[in-house]
Amino acid sequence: MTTTLRSTIGALMVAAASLAATPAQAQSSTPPASSATASAPSNAKASHWGVVFSATPSWYLPSSITNNIAKDGGGVVLVGSQFTFGVVRGRAMSGDWGVTFVHEPVKNGSYGFDSSTKCGFANAPTSDGCFNTSGSAVTQNVTMNGVQVHKYFAFRTIKERIQLGLDLAGGFGKLSGTLRKTSSDVTNIQKNAKNGQTTAALTTTVTTEDVTAEMPSKVPLGRLTFVAAAIVHPAIKVRWEFGMLMPGQTFSTVVATYLFGAHR
């Protein structure tokens, strides 16, 4: 056995004897409070379950969408609001994800219309012999309810009070409600054999139909917004979101989250 190995074994035996001779109370002494505190994870960085609520006072269909829907001189004016609530999982000083129920009422009186005419009648109200056969559809108690999943990415937190980030969401909703439709057509067409003039009558019909007769019953939901958030308390965060809300467009969404058990 080499001298180095003997020395090492001797040192280990001395250390073991020293530990055995140490009083029990000294061995079980509590580490300094500062050390325990330093090694404990911060509550503000821990994940918590919570609840989330959002309100969008007003959204509307942008012209990029309405121009594709309304052609030949027609138009669409569709506005509404949106409210969501659900569960969330996140960190006080970071982002979160969650699942929410979406309630999106369409404002009564939102409408779409087409512009069309039928011409060639001697008794038409216009000088060019045309009847206005335009139609319209007006919303009545139209609502979209659905479920969506969101993910909020917090890019930067400033002095534990302000956050900047991006919010993404997607899901599906179901439409319900009715449309009050007005349609016009030229009827009772008659031609005078003597002078060759054609006359007719304009008939206007008003009906009430389910909204799904004109639009798909299931529609995609989505959100892409830039976020500025205020951390009122590690458990309470209020976000102001600006961007796109599918199928509408919005610039005024407010989101509030409460994380159970979050504190500094």
Buried (B, 14 or more C-beta within 10 A) or exposed (E): EEEEEEEEEEEEEEEEEEEEEEEEEEEEEEEEEEEEEEEEEEBBEBEBEBBBBBBBEEBBBEEEBBEEEBEEEBBBBBBBBBBBBBEBBBBBBBBBBBBBBBBBBBBEEBBBBBBBBBEBBEEBEEEEBBBEBBBBBBBBEBBBEBBBBBBBBBEEBEEEEEBBBBBBBBBBBBBBBBBBBBBBBBEEEEEEEEEEBBEBEBEEEEEEEBBBEEBEEEBEBBBBBEBEBEBEEBBBBEBBBEBBBBBBBBBBBEBBBBBEEBEE
